[in-house]
Amino acid sequence: MTSYYFIASDQKLGCGNASLEILETEPWIISGFDYPIQREIMNGVEKEWQLRELLQYIRNHTAPYEACTVQIAHLVNSNHEELHVQRKSNLLLHEINTPKQLIVPEGHLLTIIKVPISS
């Protein structure tokens, strides 16, 4: 069994940096996601530096857009069961204060929403 972080968005996801190995995948749908999967990270994201890199990737991806959505799920692929999300939660991008907020328990999907911030 392999642990994955799957990443989807309502916008096209670009390449990540080499340190986190965010791999491009053919767009496909996993039950529970609102958008097609575009990227994956094998063996999950557990270490502090990995969480920092993932948050930077999300911020870089969302920077050109006034509003957009990124979805991340931590799922285990056993090749014997269909992948599915068991629980969902939402978080506004501007409310992320620490990379640890990106820790997603196995079977969970986190939707990160960037909205325009009024000054």
C-alpha positions as a printed NumPy array, in Angstrom:
array([[  0.   ,   0.   ,   0.   ],
       [  1.188,   3.479,  -0.87 ],
       [  0.178,   6.722,   0.802],
       [ -0.571,   9.605,  -1.585],
       [ -1.45 ,  13.251,  -1.364],
       [ -3.657,  13.916,  -4.414],
       [ -4.013,  17.533,  -5.563],
       [ -6.817,  19.018,  -7.668],
       [ -7.792,  22.562,  -8.58 ],
       [-10.265,  24.585, -10.583],
       [ -7.2  ,  26.032, -12.396],
       [ -4.379,  24.239, -14.204],
       [ -1.67 ,  23.237, -11.727],
       [  1.924,  23.957, -12.666],
       [  5.11 ,  22.107, -11.832],
       [  6.294,  22.032,  -8.252],
       [  9.856,  22.26 ,  -7.093],
       [ 12.191,  19.292,  -7.137],
       [ 12.448,  18.962,  -3.373],
       [  8.852,  17.779,  -2.852],
       [  8.379,  15.686,  -6.018],
       [  4.91 ,  16.87 ,  -6.998],
       [  4.224,  14.577,  -9.936],
       [  1.978,  15.404, -12.862],
       [ -0.74 ,  12.883, -13.607],
       [ -3.365,  12.569, -16.302],
       [ -6.491,  14.356, -15.018],
       [ -8.883,  11.885, -13.393],
       [-11.695,  11.949, -10.868],
       [-11.743,  10.464,  -7.374],
       [-15.121,  10.283,  -5.675],
       [-15.432,  13.203,  -3.257],
       [-13.31 ,  15.67 ,  -5.22 ],
       [-14.961,  18.604,  -7.004],
       [-12.195,  18.848,  -9.619],
       [-10.004,  16.376, -11.528],
       [ -6.761,  15.205,  -9.913],
       [ -3.801,  16.892, -11.631],
       [ -0.863,  16.186,  -9.306],
       [  0.17 ,  13.623,  -6.726],
       [  2.807,  13.27 ,  -4.034],
       [  3.802,   9.681,  -3.313],
       [  4.442,   8.642,   0.287],
       [  2.446,  11.559,   1.667],
       [  3.562,  14.757,   3.337],
       [  4.553,  14.41 ,   6.97 ],
       [  7.688,  16.406,   7.718],
       [  7.699,  20.113,   8.558],
       [  9.793,  21.02 ,   5.51 ],
       [  7.404,  19.073,   3.225],
       [  4.438,  20.981,   4.631],
       [  6.266,  24.293,   4.069],
       [  7.018,  23.294,   0.475],
       [  3.402,  22.253,  -0.121],
       [  2.086,  25.544,   1.279],
       [  4.525,  27.483,  -0.911],
       [  3.388,  25.452,  -3.934],
       [ -0.252,  26.316,  -3.176],
       [  0.547,  29.997,  -2.685],
       [  2.544,  30.103,  -5.926],
       [ -0.29 ,  28.364,  -7.783],
       [ -2.994,  30.68 ,  -6.471],
       [ -1.004,  33.944,  -6.794],
       [ -2.158,  34.841, -10.346],
       [ -5.846,  34.378,  -9.51 ],
       [ -8.197,  36.607,  -7.562],
       [-10.174,  33.534,  -6.529],
       [ -9.519,  29.808,  -6.954],
       [ -9.726,  26.473,  -5.184],
       [ -7.164,  23.767,  -4.429],
       [ -8.14 ,  20.385,  -3.015],
       [ -5.749,  18.004,  -1.255],
       [ -6.56 ,  14.501,  -0.047],
       [ -4.462,  11.957,   1.808],
       [ -5.457,   8.532,   0.493],
       [ -3.894,   5.079,   0.566],
       [ -3.819,   3.113,  -2.674],
       [ -4.014,  -0.605,  -1.948],
       [ -4.926,  -1.738,  -5.496],
       [ -7.72 ,  -3.752,  -3.854],
       [-10.127,  -0.957,  -2.989],
       [-11.433,   2.024,  -4.909],
       [-10.066,   5.348,  -3.69 ],
       [-12.651,   7.492,  -1.929],
       [-12.806,  10.426,   0.452],
       [-14.261,   9.73 ,   3.898],
       [-14.36 ,  13.244,   5.348],
       [-14.102,  16.8  ,   3.967],
       [-13.088,  20.129,   5.453],
       [-12.554,  23.669,   4.137],
       [ -9.984,  26.338,   4.869],
       [ -9.536,  29.853,   3.481],
       [ -6.031,  30.379,   2.11 ],
       [ -5.551,  33.708,   3.899],
       [ -6.384,  32.007,   7.225],
       [ -3.472,  29.548,   6.973],
       [ -1.01 ,  30.655,   9.648],
       [  1.228,  27.597,   9.777],
       [  2.11 ,  24.815,   7.324],
       [  0.899,  22.279,   9.913],
       [ -2.667,  23.266,   8.94 ],
       [ -2.034,  21.268,   5.734],
       [ -1.718,  17.983,   7.635],
       [ -4.526,  15.888,   6.21 ],
       [ -5.456,  12.654,   8.014],
       [ -5.754,   9.519,   5.914],
       [ -9.074,   9.453,   4.044],
       [ -9.669,  13.196,   4.424],
       [ -9.953,  15.916,   1.79 ],
       [ -9.021,  19.526,   2.527],
       [-10.416,  22.237,   0.246],
       [ -8.36 ,  25.441,   0.301],
       [-10.229,  28.421,  -1.061],
       [ -8.655,  31.708,  -2.148],
       [-11.136,  34.561,  -2.066],
       [-10.614,  38.279,  -2.665],
       [ -9.662,  40.02 ,   0.576],
       [-11.201,  43.457,   1.059],
       [ -8.875,  46.069,   2.475]])
